[in-house]
Amino acid sequence: MPKYTTYNPHRSRRKKNHGFLTRMSSNGGRRIIKSRRAKGRKRLSA
């Protein structure tokens, strides 16, 4: 177990890795958005 906290939130990093435009820019990301839409998620991405 690490002695430091592993989750250190940063808005910019979150957007860059998990944001909508990032998702839409790749094929796999579009698949994620599609599946989340199909499931009826309120939030599609970060």
N, C-alpha and C positions, 0 to 999 in steps of 0.2 A: 504494500500500500504506500503511495507517494506521500511525502511529508508536506506537499504543497497542494493547494486547491487546483483541480484540473479544469474547472469551468470558470474562466475569467471573461465575462461578457464584454464585447465591444460592438457597437452598432455597425460601424463601417465593415468590420470583418464579417459580421453576420450577413449583411447585405451582399457583400462580395461573394461569399460562398453559397448562400442559400436563398438569395433574392430572386424575384420573379424573372427579371431580365436575364440573369445568369442561367436560370432553369430553361428559359425559352431559347437560349443561344445554342444549346446542344440537343442532340437527338434523344438521349436518355432523360434529360431534364424535361423535355416536352412530354415524354412518356409518364414521368412522375406527376406533372400537372394534370395530364389527362386522367390518370388513375384517381387522383384526389378529387377531380371534378365528378367522376363517375360515382365515387363513394359519397359525394355530397358534402365534402369538407367546407366549412365556413371560411377558413384560412387556407389558401392554396400554397402560399410560400411565406417566408419570413419578411 
